[in-house]
Amino acid sequence: MTDKALTLKEAAALLGVSYSCLYAHRLEMGFFQVGASWRIWPDRLKNPTEYNPSRPARTEKRSEKCQSVGAKAPTSGTSISARQAAAEFDKLVEQLTGRKRKSCTTS
């Protein structure tokens, strides 16, 4: 093998994906660890669709609006209490998951 093993950053640039995405799937794709860095042979990247054919890459653009577009802008100089922040966080978690967040405080 005369090819040099690619780093995560080099492979991400070659595939056109983010570093964090590639890092999350490094074991599935066949990366191996050399010291503290992760490497992969270039011939393993020649057919990137073979890794998960049941979930092909997205080709169309998403048309979803950003959720923060309708949010109120915070006024400068004001702060909210920890209780109010926790209540707002609980409301957001309930919207996303459909159930209330478990209490993490001890009594």
FENFEN-V558257 format. One record per backbone hydrogen bond with DSSP energy under -0.5 kcal/mol. NH is the residue of the N-H (numbers start at 1). CO is the residue of the C=O. If there is no record, write none. Layout:
# FENFEN-V558257
NH;CO + NH;CO
This chain:
# FENFEN-V558257
6;40 + 8;38 + 11;7 + 12;8 + 13;9 + 14;10 + 15;11 + 16;12 + 17;12 + 22;18 + 23;19 + 24;20 + 25;21 + 26;23 + 29;25 + 30;26 + 31;26 + 32;39 + 34;37 + 35;33 + 37;34 + 39;32 + 40;6 + 44;41 + 45;42 + 46;43 + 48;45 + 50;47 + 51;48 + 55;52 + 69;66 + 70;67 + 71;68 + 78;75 + 85;81 + 86;82 + 87;83 + 88;84 + 89;85 + 90;86 + 91;87 + 92;88 + 93;89 + 94;90 + 95;91 + 96;92 + 97;93 + 98;94
